[in-house]
Amino acid sequence: MQVSSMHFKARVGEKLADARLQQNLKKLSTKWVAGRASAITELDDFEATRVDAIERRDRALANLDAWIEHFERTALARGATVLFAETPAEASRLVVEIARKHGVKKVTKSKSMVSEEMALNRAFEAAGIVPVETDLGEYILQINDNEPPSHIVAPVVHKSKDEVSDLFAKVHHRPRLTDIPQMTREAREVLRPHFLSSDMGVSGGNFLVAETGSVAIFTNEGNEGMCTTLAPVHVVVTGIEKVVATLNDLAAIARLLPRSATGQSISNYFSILTGPRGAGELDGPEHMYFVLVDGGRSALLGGEFEPMLRCVRCGACMNHCPVYQKIGGHAYGWVYPGPMGSVLTPSYVGLDKALDLPQAATMCGECEVVCPMKIPLPGLLRKLREKQLDRGLRPWTERLGLAIWRFVAMRPALYRPMVRVASRVLKLASGRKRRLRWLPGAKGWTTQRDLIVSGGPTFKERWARRQRR
């Protein structure tokens, strides 16, 4: 997937003007937000559960190299092959080599955000191999000119039922359906022959279990099972940070992931896959491979951005983000949107290639509140903003404005009278309604909303009155 995060501002304008997108994005607050709020009440002590899971993730990350080696040994002992890739491009090359080794002509894919990092479908097509997305959302995007996903859990959340109905009628050459169960049946009927004729299945991995050499996968459609057990070759592509030490660690995190992602107590399908098919087993692949991708992850270890490696890709941060709720995922320009993407994209592809993403937040803190791993996303975004200023990556006007603000704010004798003057000017300009529809230097704010002006005295004035009383 090509990085286009430098065009964030232009994309935002397009998305805000898209009335259909605005209507579709309302599903986030009506479904995902309310679902999570209800699901976490099922736990006797949600906070204790969260703290326990975080401690388990942190223990694995603190000794990640050792746990990766442990995973490699146990996976090899169960008959799997483990390969490592420093970059997403190298990972794509390894997967294509596996396909060529086994004479693969068609690949069925289960949803994987790491495969999006790898641009794996393009690599398959360049090698003359046909990739077929089998997650319903990813399939819809693939037949719609390989459109990228806009959400890491619900990749097609930006589309309406009517849009999908039109697309199915056009591509499948069947009568247009509008009943969702009938539409999903139609998709199953189209995909079933691909499952049966696939030479290789590719899946992501929510977690890798070092204790058993297994991959754990959470899904809601069942397509993952068809990808990983019917084809003679199964390839798992995932990040190196997904290793957990034991099955008990996995169980602790599994209590949080579905609740945070889709508001479910447990996913419809949960698989723990260990090695290729053994003697006497009725299903499973003949060959199993793990391709573990670094892609900038190891650079975060031991640094101020290491908490991002705890991320379980639940999408709760974007579901609750007021910015994402208005613009969707495509505006962010790479694989990971929302608050987590605003940190991951600059960290993985370079801060200079994603200048606006650290600014794409209101700093309301909701993302940190709902994150099951308590990742301090607002604080990390603030650190990225500081790095941009230190490296001179922000516009000179912004840097000058902040320098002036800093100079004034550090001199109370200058700051106080300026605040009083500014307060009175804003009150006069806002009129009786106390609203500003236009403000010099704040066009980006006032083109979308009015600026509310306080009608009362300043804090300093209130404090002085209190002291006199």
N, C-alpha and C positions, 0 to 999 in steps of 0.2 A: 504494500500500500504506500503510495507516494505521500511524502510529507508536504502539506500545504498550509501549515499552521501560521505562516507569515501573512496569510490573507484573511486572518480571523475577523478583522473589523469589517471588511467588505462583505464577508459571508454573513456576519451578524445582521447587517442591514437587510440582506435578502431574506433571511429567515424571519425577522420581525415583520416583514411586509407580506409574508406568506400566510394568508388567512386559513387555508386548509391545514397547514402544519400547526398553527396555533390551536386549532380545534383538536387535532390529533394528540397533541402533547398534554391536553387536560387529563388524559388517562393516567398520567403519572400520579397526580394528586388524588384522583378518585379511586384508584386501584392499588398502586404499589405503596403509597404512603400510609393509607388506612390499613392495608393488609399487614404491613410490618408492625404497626402500633398494636394491632390485635394479637398477632402471633407471639410477640415477646411476653405478653401477659400470661401465656401458658407455662412459662418457666417459673419455678418456685422463687428463684432469686436470679433474675436476669443479670444483675451487676456482678454477682459472684461468678456466674458462669462465664461472663465476658472476661473478667480478670484472670480466671483459670486458663482460658484459651489463649489469651495474650501471653501469659507466662510460658506456656508450652511453645508457642511460636518463637518467642524470644530465645528460649533455650536452644532451639534448633538453629536459629540464625547465628547465635553466638559461636557455634562450632559447625558451621555449615559445611566446610570442607570435609570434616571427619564424617558427617552424616551422609554426604554425597558419596564418599568412598564406601561407606557401609551399605548404602543402597545399591551401588554398583556390584559389590560382592554378592549380595543376596539375590539380586536380579539375575546375575550371571549363573548363580547356582541353580536357579529355576529354569534355565534354558533360554533366557532373553539375551539380547545384544544391547549394550549401552554405548552410545556415541555422544560426543560433546562438540558443541559449536560455539565459537567465540562471538560470531555475529549472526543475525538473522539470515543474511545471504548465504553464509556457510551452512547453516542448518537446511536451507532449501536445497542446496547442492547435495547434501548428504541424503536427504529424502528421495531426491530424483535418482541418485545412484542406487539406492535400495530398490526403487521401482524397476530400474533397468536391469539390475541383477536378477530379478525374478520375472522378467518379461512382462511387466504390468502394462496393460493398455487402458484400463479404466480404474479410477479410484473413487470410492465413496468416502465422504468426509463428514464427521460429526463436528459440531461447532467448536472452534478453537480460536481464541484471540491471538495466541502466539503464532498460529499459521497466518493470521492477517499481518503481523509484524514481518513475517518471512516472505510475504507476497507469494505464498506457495502455489496458489492456483495459476498465476502467471508462469511460474517456473514449470509446472506440469504441462501447461499448454505449449510452452516453448519447446518442450521435449517430446511433443506429440502424444501426450498422455491426457486422457479426458478426466477432469475432476468433476464430481457431482456432489454438491452440497445437499445434505439430507435433513438437517435441522430445518423446520418449516420456514422460519424467518429468514435464514441464510439462503434457502432455496429460492424464496421469493425475490431476494435481492440479486441472486445469480442470474435468474431468467429476466431480470429487469436491467439488462446491460451491465451486469457485474457491479451493481451499486454497492458501495461500502456500508457496513452496519452503522447504525446511529446510536446504539446502546449495547453494552457488553452482555446483558442478559436477554433483553428483548430487542434484537437487532432491527426489527421492522416496526418499532413503536411509532415511527413518524408517518406511517401510512394508515389509511382508513380501510375499512372492509370493502367499500365500493371500489377503491383503487386496486385492491388485490383481486376483486371479482373481474374487473376489466382486464387485468393482466393475465389471469388464468384463461379467460375466454380467448384472448389474443394468441397466447403461446400454446395452449393445449388444444386449440381448435375444437372446443366443446361448447355446448350451450352455457350461457352466463348464469352462474349460481350466486345467490346472496345469503343462503343459509350456511352458517359457519361449519356445523358438522358435515354437511354435504361437501363443502369446499375442502375440508381437511381429508375427507375420504377420497376426493378426486386427486389430491396431492399424493396420498398413499398409493393409489392405483398407478400413478405415473412413476413413482419412485421404486415401487416393488421390483420391477424387472432390473433396475440398476443394482439393487442389493444382491440379487441372485446372480448377476453376471459380473460383479466386481472382482477384480484381481487383487486389490489391496484396500484396506480400510485405514483411514487416518483419523485419530482423535486427539483432543487435548487431554490434559490431566489436571483436575482440580488440586490433587495432592499426590505426592509419591511417598510411600511408607518404607522407611529404611529397614525396619524390623523384618519385613516380609518380602521386600523387592516388588511391591505391588503398586499399581496406579488406582486411585479412587476417582470416580467420575459421577457427578450429579447431573441428571437430565430430567426432563419432564415429558419427553415424547417417545422414548423407546428406540429412536433411530440409532443411538449409540450402540446398543446391543447388536443390532443388525450389522453395523459397520465393523465391530470388533470381533465378532464370532463367526460370521459367514465367510468372509474373504480369507484366503489362505495366508495372507500377510497382514499383520497389524502393526502400525507405527504410531507411537505416542510422541507428540511434540509438546514440550512444556518448558517453563523457565526453571532455572536451577534453584530458585528460592522456594519452590513448592515442596521441598522435602520436609517431612515431619519424621520424628524419631520412631514412634510406635503407633499401633492401632488405637491405643487409649488416647493418644494425642489427637488422632483423626476423629475419634468419637466426640471429643470435647468440642472441636471446631464445628463438627457436623450439626451440633445443636443450634448453632448460630447462623450458619451460611444460608440455608433455605428460608429461615424466618426473615433475615435481612434482605434477601434478594427478591423473593416473590411472595412473602407473607405466608409461607407454608410451614407446617411443623416438620415435614420431611419431603424431599423431592419425590416425584412419582416413580423415578427410577434411580437407584443408587447401586453402582457396581464397583467391586474391588477385583481387579484383574491381575493375575499373577502368572507370568510365563506363558509359553505356547501350550497347545493341547497336549496332554500327556497320554500315556498308554491307557486304554480303557475309557477315556473321557469322550463324551458324545459330541461336544462342540468346542469351539475355540480355534484360533489360527494355528497354522503349522509353524509359522515364524513370527516372533515378536521382537520389535525394536523400540528402544527409547532414545530419542534425540533431545538432549538437554541443552537449552539455549541460554547463553549468558546475556548477550545483547545489552550490555551496560549495567547489569544487575550487580556484578561483583564490585563495581566502582562505588556502589552505595554502602557496602559493608563497612562498619566501623566509623561512618561519617554521620553528619547531622541529618541526612536523608534516609538513613537505614530503616526508620519506622515504615517507610513505604513498602519495604519487602514483606511486611506482615500482611499486606493487602490480600484479601481472599476473593477479590473480583465479584463482590455481591451486587455492586451498583447502587447501594443505598445512598451514597453521597450524591450521586447525580439525580436520583429520584427526588431528593429533598432540596436540591440546589435551586434557588430562584433564578439564577442565570441559565442553567441547563433547561429548566422548565419553560423558558421563553424561546430558546434558540435551537434546542435539540443537539444532537451529537455531531452532525456533519460540519458545523461551523468550526469545530476545534481542529480539523484538518489532519488528524492521524487516527491511529487505532483506538486510543483511549480518550474518551471525552470527559466532561464534567470536572469536578475538583480533583479527583485522582489523576485524570489525564493532564490537568494543568500543572501537576508536579512531575508525573512520569515522562511526559513528552519532552520537556526541556532536559530532564535528567538522562534520557536515553538517546535523543537525537541531537542535543546541543541547545544551550540557552539562546544562542544567536539565531536559531531556526524557529524559535517559538516565542518571540518577544512579547506578544500580547497575552499569552495564556496565563502567566502569573497575575495579570491584571483582571482576568475574567472571573472576578469573585467580589461579592459584597462584603466579605469578611463577617457574615452574620454568625458563623460558627456552627450552623446546623449540621454540616457535613461531619464535623468531628463528633458531635453529640450522637449521631445515628450510626457512625462507623462501628461495627462489631469489634474491630481491633483497636479502637481508640487512636487512630492515626491522627496526629495533630495537623491536619491539612491546612488550616488558616496560618499556623505558625510556619509551616514549610513554604507556603506561598509567599509569606512575608520575607523569608530568607532568600527566596529567588528574586524578589523585588530588590532586596539589598544588593545581591550579586550583580543585577543589571545596572544599578547605579554605580557600583564600584568599578565596573568594567566599561562604563560610559556607553551603555547600550540603549539608554532611554533618550528621547528627543531633548535637544539642548534647552528648549523652553521649559520642559518639565523639570529638568535638573536645576535650572535657574530658579524656578518657582519654589522648589523644595529648599534650595540654599537660602533664599530670602526668608522663607517661613522659619527655617532653623535659626537664622540670625535674629529674627524678631522674637521668636518663642523663648529664646534663652536670655532675653533682656526684659524682665517684667516691667521696668519703667517705661519701655517703649511699647510692649505688648498690650498693656491694659488700656491706654488711651486709644490705641488703634482698634481694639475690640469694641469699645464704646462707640466710636465713630462709625465703624462698619455696621454695628447693630442698628444704629439710627438710620443710616442710609438704606439698609435693606427694608426696614419698616416703612419708610416713606415710599420706596419703590414698589412694595408689594400691595400697598393700598389697604382698604378695609378687609379684603378677603384673605390677606396674608399669604398670597401665592405669587410666585414669580414664574411667568411663562418663558422668560428669556433672561439669561444671565451671561454677561461677557466672560469668556474663558471657560464656560461650563456648557457649551452647546451639546456635547454628548449626553449630558444629563437632561437638560430642559427640552430637548426635542422629543423625548419619550415620556416625560412626566413633569409636573409642576414642582417647584421647590417651595416647600412649606417654610414660612418664616415665623419665628416665635414672636408673639405679641407682647410678652412680658419683659421684665428686666433681665439683665445678664446674671450669671451666677455670682459674679463679684458684687454686683449691686444688691442682690438678695442677701449675700453673706454680710455685707456692711450694715444693712438694715437690722439683721438679726443681732449683730454685735452691739449696735446702739441700743436695742431693746434690752 
